[in-house]
């Protein structure tokens, strides 16, 4: 059976594709045609890789093969094809990053946790160091509004995966376009998904998948029923995703999808999405031109979130953890 990969690689197109191929009849061979050369954005590569991996795994008695994949040398270099099992191009993590991109990387959750245990530190510190390392590759600096914001956002998404997803791996890909004043980061896992993660907290156990995704973006909402308690700087507080999506909406875009649903959030509102993917995938799209002026808004985001949490049943109504407030502290130290 011949299957055409969408030429339009916007996330909404790939998510629609994921639903379409899930309904295909059984066949002995599925041939995926990647068509002519085109641009593969970071998040789109991760999302399409997840979709193709899920399809392959759901049909173990069928053979999947590719056609015209040789036309996409840049995607092959970044590790896209091998990320879903096709023997073509670099493996994830093999390509060297540059000042403009971080190729597809696989981060082992077990390795992050082992690293922390061996050094007698919280895994949050290990994730923080990794986020700053990746951000340094993208920005070619170690300070300033862009660096601080990007490092914070990457850290909070990876922390969520490590703490809540039960996933073995985190996949990440990113690119910075200075001429367009834009940065895109894609982060994905194959864990239990947002709904099951939140269901660990009895207050959110009755939410359906779409409700759970919407709730996860609200301040103080966490699958950890003890969120916000304790003196540990890395104590989960339920404010990381909230602050991250507020930052991205500042002239950019935040997208999260998990299971059968997703939501895309911009400064003008929210769009609900339908999909069929395992785990959770997140896209962060930042307008770098707006970042210097973001400092004045961070305190407002935090204060608005704390006030909103007062009316959310089961939310952490205390202050966000020190880790979730780090960005405003960083901005006080680094002007740009």
CORHUSUL-V537252 format. One record per pair of residues at least 4 apart in sequence whose C-alpha atoms are under 6 Angstrom apart, sorted by sequence separation. I is the first residue (numbers start at 1). J is the second residue. D is the distance in whole Angstrom. If there is no record, write none. Layout:
# CORHUSUL-V537252
{{I;J;D} {I;J;D}}
This chain:
# CORHUSUL-V537252
{{44;48;6} {76;80;6} {82;86;5} {90;94;6} {97;101;6} {110;114;6} {111;115;6} {116;120;6} {124;128;6} {132;136;6} {136;140;5} {143;147;5} {147;151;6} {151;155;6} {155;159;6} {159;163;6} {160;164;6} {161;165;5} {177;181;6} {192;196;6} {207;211;6} {248;252;5} {249;253;5} {257;261;6} {265;269;6} {300;304;6} {320;324;6} {75;80;5} {76;81;6} {81;86;5} {82;87;6} {97;102;5} {116;121;5} {136;141;5} {177;182;5} {199;204;5} {207;212;6} {216;221;6} {248;253;5} {257;262;4} {265;270;5} {116;122;6} {136;142;6} {198;204;6} {199;205;4} {248;254;6} {256;262;5} {264;270;6} {309;315;6} {81;88;6} {116;123;5} {176;183;4} {256;263;6} {264;271;5} {310;317;6} {175;183;6} {255;263;6} {263;271;6} {309;317;5} {82;91;5} {175;184;6} {227;236;5} {228;237;4} {245;254;6} {255;264;4} {263;272;5} {113;123;6} {174;184;6} {227;237;5} {254;264;6} {262;272;6} {263;273;5} {79;90;5} {93;104;6} {174;185;4} {254;265;5} {262;273;5} {77;89;6} {79;91;5} {92;104;5} {93;105;5} {253;265;6} {261;273;6} {76;89;4} {77;90;5} {79;92;5} {92;105;5} {173;186;5} {253;266;5} {261;274;5} {172;186;6} {195;209;5} {260;274;6} {261;275;6} {172;187;5} {260;275;5} {135;151;6} {171;187;6} {222;238;5} {260;276;5} {171;188;5} {195;212;5} {221;238;5} {249;266;5} {259;276;6} {170;188;6} {220;238;4} {249;267;5} {259;277;5} {132;151;5} {170;189;5} {220;239;5} {259;278;5} {131;151;5} {219;239;5} {258;279;6} {201;223;5} {258;280;4} {131;154;6} {167;190;6} {200;223;5} {201;224;6} {219;242;5} {257;280;6} {131;155;5} {167;191;4} {201;225;5} {217;241;6} {218;242;5} {257;281;5} {78;103;5} {79;104;6} {166;191;5} {198;223;4} {217;242;5} {256;281;6} {78;104;6} {165;191;5} {197;223;6} {256;282;4} {128;155;6} {165;192;5} {255;282;6} {3;31;6} {4;32;6} {5;33;6} {255;283;5} {1;30;5} {2;31;5} {3;32;5} {4;33;5} {5;34;5} {254;283;6} {1;31;6} {254;284;5} {53;84;5} {253;285;5} {11;44;6} {18;51;6} {29;62;6} {31;64;6} {33;66;6} {35;68;6} {164;197;6} {252;285;5} {28;62;5} {29;63;5} {30;64;5} {31;65;5} {32;66;5} {33;67;5} {34;68;5} {37;71;5} {252;286;5} {29;64;6} {31;66;6} {33;68;6} {34;69;6} {37;72;6} {49;84;5} {252;287;5} {251;287;6} {101;138;6} {99;137;6} {100;138;5} {248;286;6} {99;138;5} {99;140;6} {210;261;6} {109;168;5} {109;169;5} {108;169;5} {107;169;6} {107;170;5} {106;170;6} {106;171;5} {193;258;6} {105;171;6} {105;172;5} {104;172;6} {104;173;5} {103;173;5} {102;173;6} {102;174;5} {101;174;6} {101;175;4} {100;175;6} {100;176;5} {239;320;6} {237;320;5} {156;240;6} {237;321;5} {240;324;6} {193;279;4} {219;305;5} {192;279;5} {193;280;5} {190;278;5} {191;279;4} {228;316;6} {190;279;4} {220;309;6} {233;322;5} {234;323;6} {189;279;5} {219;309;6} {233;323;6} {153;244;6} {189;280;6} {188;280;6} {188;281;4} {187;281;6} {221;315;5} {187;282;5} {220;315;5} {186;282;6} {220;316;4} {186;283;5} {185;283;6} {185;284;5} {184;284;6} {184;285;5} {183;285;6} {183;286;5} {182;286;6} {182;287;5} {181;287;6} {182;288;6} {181;288;5} {181;289;6} {203;314;5} {42;173;5} {42;174;5} {43;186;4} {42;186;6} {145;291;6} {145;292;6} {144;334;5} {144;335;6} {145;336;6} {144;336;5} {19;275;6} {19;276;6} {18;276;6} {15;275;5}}
